[in-house]
Amino acid sequence: MKAGDILVARGSDEEAVLLQNGHVSINDEEMSMQDWLRRVTGWKSVETYKFAIHKESGKISADFQAAPINAEEAALPLRPRQPAPPLWT
């Protein structure tokens, strides 16, 4: 996906435009994809990558996460996930 692509919230006809920073624009209002999907669904939390659908291709956002965006990004080394700090010390 790229900036300017239109996303549709699964189960509705609500659309948003993807911005360069990963947020979305709805009627010239910028917000996170999570906030947009929570507004549309009325839920407290939404699995963003399963509920934001790329309008042109019909694919869910998660399908795009697995594929590199370009050759330069594909060449970047993967960083290991850092362990979460302990809740109590």
RATAHU-V56115 format. One record per residue. RES is the residue in one letter. SS is DSSP state (H for helix, E for strand, C for the rest). NEAR is the number of other ideal C-beta (glycine too) atoms within 10 Angstrom. Layout:
res->RES ss->SS near->NEAR
res->RES ss->SS near->NEAR
This chain:
res->M ss->C near->18
res->K ss->C near->9
res->A ss->C near->11
res->G ss->C near->10
res->D ss->C near->16
res->I ss->E near->14
res->L ss->E near->24
res->V ss->E near->17
res->A ss->E near->20
res->R ss->C near->16
res->G ss->C near->10
res->S ss->C near->11
res->D ss->C near->7
res->E ss->C near->15
res->E ss->E near->15
res->A ss->E near->25
res->V ss->E near->16
res->L ss->E near->20
res->L ss->C near->15
res->Q ss->C near->8
res->N ss->C near->9
res->G ss->C near->10
res->H ss->C near->16
res->V ss->E near->24
res->S ss->E near->15
res->I ss->E near->16
res->N ss->C near->6
res->D ss->C near->6
res->E ss->E near->10
res->E ss->E near->14
res->M ss->E near->16
res->S ss->C near->13
res->M ss->H near->21
res->Q ss->H near->16
res->D ss->H near->16
res->W ss->H near->25
res->L ss->H near->25
res->R ss->H near->17
res->R ss->H near->15
res->V ss->H near->21
res->T ss->H near->16
res->G ss->C near->7
res->W ss->C near->11
res->K ss->C near->6
res->S ss->C near->9
res->V ss->C near->21
res->E ss->C near->14
res->T ss->H near->17
res->Y ss->H near->13
res->K ss->H near->13
res->F ss->H near->24
res->A ss->E near->25
res->I ss->E near->19
res->H ss->E near->18
res->K ss->C near->12
res->E ss->C near->10
res->S ss->C near->11
res->G ss->C near->9
res->K ss->C near->12
res->I ss->E near->18
res->S ss->H near->18
res->A ss->H near->13
res->D ss->H near->15
res->F ss->H near->16
res->Q ss->H near->9
res->A ss->C near->6
res->A ss->C near->8
res->P ss->C near->10
res->I ss->C near->10
res->N ss->C near->7
res->A ss->H near->7
res->E ss->H near->8
res->E ss->H near->9
res->A ss->H near->9
res->A ss->C near->8
res->L ss->C near->8
res->P ss->C near->5
res->L ss->C near->5
res->R ss->C near->6
res->P ss->C near->6
res->R ss->C near->6
res->Q ss->C near->6
res->P ss->C near->6
res->A ss->C near->6
res->P ss->C near->6
res->P ss->C near->6
res->L ss->C near->5
res->W ss->C near->3
res->T ss->C near->4
